[in-house]
Amino acid sequence: MGNRAERIAAGQERIKAAALNAMLSKRTWWGFSSGEYEDLRRAAVSYMNVHKTLENRLEEANKEENKRKSNYHHELDAVVKETDLQQMQSVSARLRQAALNYLQKKLPDFNENLLDEHVRYPQGASDYTKRRIDVAIDALKLARQGSEIKEVELQTARDNERQAAADQQRHSQERNPDLIQNQVQPELQIRTN
C-alpha cells in the first residue's frame, strides 16, 4: 500500500477489497458459516464501501466540468483529508480484528507475526476450511497495512487540505471581486490615518 492520501489510492483499495469480498463470498456455504466468518465478511464490505464512497466523491469533485462551473465551491471534496485517513484506519482495524478472531478460532496457535510462513492447517481440515483460512489470512494482510496512519500520509493529507482551502479562497475571490475590494479598503483607511 502506498500513500492513501493520494487521490488514486481510494480506488486501488476499493479494488483490493472487492476482490477480497468476492473470495469471502465464494468460500461461503450459508448453512455452515460461523459468526466469526460472517463478521469478517461484513468488515470486508465496510472496508470496500468506505473506499468506494471516497473514490466516488473524489471522482465527482475532480471532473473538469465541475471545476469549470462558476458555482463550484467544493475544492475540499476533491482531496483526501485527514478525517478520510482516520476513517480508513478505522475500517482497517475492524477488518484486522475480524480476521484475527476467525483465525484464532480455527488455528488456536495462530501467530500474526508469522503471516508469511506456511500455514499449518488443523489436522483433518477440509479443503473448504483451508480455503477459508487462506482468504482470512489475505484479509488480515490487507487490514494490517492500513491499521496505522503513516506520517507521510498525514503530511500529504494536511498539504491537500491547505492547498484546497487556498484554491477555494482564490476561486471565491475570482467569482466575487467585491470581496477583494472590501478586504483592501480597511488597509487603505489604516494607512491614510
C-alpha positions in Angstrom: 0.0 0.0 0.0 1.3 3.4 -1.0 0.3 6.8 0.3 -3.5 6.6 0.9 -3.7 10.4 0.9 -3.1 10.4 -2.9 -6.2 10.7 -5.0 -5.9 7.3 -6.8 -5.3 5.3 -3.6 -9.0 5.0 -2.7 -9.8 3.3 -6.0 -6.9 0.9 -5.6 -8.1 -0.1 -2.1 -11.6 -0.5 -3.3 -10.5 -2.9 -6.0 -8.5 -4.9 -3.5 -11.5 -5.0 -1.1 -13.9 -6.0 -3.9 -11.6 -8.9 -4.8 -11.4 -10.0 -1.1 -15.1 -9.7 -0.7 -15.7 -11.9 -3.8 -13.3 -14.5 -2.4 -15.1 -14.4 1.0 -18.4 -14.8 -0.7 -17.2 -17.7 -2.9 -16.0 -19.5 0.2 -19.3 -19.4 2.0 -21.9 -22.1 2.4 -24.6 -20.2 4.2 -25.8 -23.1 6.3 -22.2 -23.6 7.7 -21.0 -20.0 8.2 -19.8 -19.2 11.7 -20.4 -15.9 13.4 -16.7 -15.0 13.1 -16.7 -15.7 9.4 -19.8 -13.5 8.9 -18.2 -10.7 10.9 -15.2 -11.0 8.6 -17.4 -10.7 5.5 -19.2 -7.7 7.0 -15.9 -6.0 7.9 -14.7 -6.5 4.3 -17.8 -5.0 2.9 -17.5 -2.0 5.2 -13.8 -1.6 4.1 -14.9 -1.7 0.5 -17.8 0.7 0.9 -15.7 3.4 2.7 -13.2 3.4 -0.1 -15.9 3.3 -2.8 -17.6 6.3 -1.3 -14.3 8.2 -1.1 -13.4 7.2 -4.6 -16.8 8.4 -5.9 -16.5 11.7 -4.1 -13.0 12.4 -5.4 -14.0 11.5 -9.0 -17.1 13.7 -8.9 -15.3 16.7 -7.4 -12.4 16.4 -9.8 -14.4 16.2 -13.0 -13.4 19.0 -15.4 -16.9 20.3 -15.9 -17.4 20.6 -12.1 -14.1 22.5 -11.8 -15.2 24.9 -14.6 -18.6 25.7 -13.1 -18.7 29.2 -11.7 -20.6 27.9 -8.7 -18.1 25.2 -7.8 -17.4 25.6 -4.1 -16.2 22.1 -3.2 -12.4 22.1 -3.6 -12.1 20.4 -0.3 -14.2 17.4 -1.7 -11.6 16.9 -4.4 -8.8 15.8 -2.0 -8.2 13.1 0.6 -8.4 14.8 4.1 -7.1 13.7 7.5 -10.6 12.7 8.5 -10.7 10.3 5.5 -7.4 8.7 6.6 -8.9 8.2 10.1 -12.0 6.5 8.6 -9.7 4.3 6.5 -7.8 3.4 9.6 -11.0 2.6 11.5 -12.3 0.1 8.8 -8.8 -1.4 8.5 -8.7 -2.0 12.3 -12.2 -3.6 12.2 -11.2 -5.9 9.3 -8.0 -6.8 11.1 -9.8 -7.7 14.3 -12.5 -9.8 12.5 -9.8 -11.7 10.6 -7.9 -12.3 13.8 -11.0 -13.6 15.6 -11.7 -16.0 12.8 -8.1 -17.3 12.5 -7.7 -17.7 16.3 -10.9 -19.8 16.4 -9.7 -22.0 13.5 -6.0 -22.0 14.4 -5.6 -21.8 18.2 -1.8 -21.5 17.9 -2.0 -18.8 15.2 0.7 -16.1 15.4 0.1 -12.9 13.5 3.8 -12.2 13.3 4.3 -15.4 11.2 1.9 -14.5 8.4 4.5 -15.0 5.7 5.4 -18.5 6.7 3.5 -21.6 5.6 0.2 -22.0 7.3 -0.2 -25.2 9.3 -3.9 -26.1 8.9 -5.7 -28.0 11.6 -5.4 -31.8 11.3 -8.3 -33.2 9.3 -9.4 -29.8 7.9 -11.4 -30.0 4.7 -10.3 -28.2 1.6 -13.2 -25.8 2.2 -11.9 -24.9 5.6 -8.4 -24.5 4.3 -9.5 -22.1 1.6 -11.5 -20.0 4.1 -8.4 -19.8 6.3 -6.4 -18.7 3.3 -8.8 -15.9 2.5 -8.9 -14.8 6.1 -5.1 -14.5 6.0 -5.4 -12.4 2.9 -7.9 -10.2 4.7 -5.5 -9.8 7.7 -2.6 -8.8 5.4 -4.7 -6.2 3.7 -6.0 -4.8 7.0 -2.6 -4.7 8.7 -1.3 -2.4 6.1 -3.9 0.2 6.8 -4.3 -0.1 10.5 -1.8 2.7 11.1 -1.6 6.1 9.5 1.9 6.8 8.3 3.4 10.2 8.8 3.8 10.7 5.0 0.1 10.1 4.6 -0.8 12.7 7.4 1.5 15.2 5.8 0.1 14.7 2.4 -3.5 15.0 3.7 -2.6 18.2 5.5 -1.0 19.6 2.4 -4.0 18.6 0.4 -6.4 20.4 2.7 -4.2 23.5 2.8 -4.0 23.7 -1.0 -7.7 23.0 -1.4 -8.5 25.8 1.1 -6.2 28.2 -0.7 -7.9 27.2 -4.1 -11.3 27.7 -2.6 -10.4 31.2 -1.3 -8.9 32.1 -4.7 -11.9 30.9 -6.6 -14.2 32.7 -4.2 -12.3 35.9 -4.8 -12.3 35.4 -8.6 -16.1 34.9 -8.6 -16.7 37.9 -6.2 -14.4 40.8 -6.9 -16.4 43.0 -4.4 -15.0 40.7 -1.7 -11.4 41.7 -2.7 -12.4 45.4 -2.7 -13.9 45.1 0.8 -10.8 43.4 2.1 -8.5 46.1 0.6 -10.4 49.1 1.8 -9.7 48.7 5.6 -6.0 48.5 4.8 -6.2 51.8 2.9 -8.0 53.5 5.7 -5.4 52.4 8.2 -2.6 53.7 6.1 -4.3 57.1 5.5 -5.0 57.7 9.2 
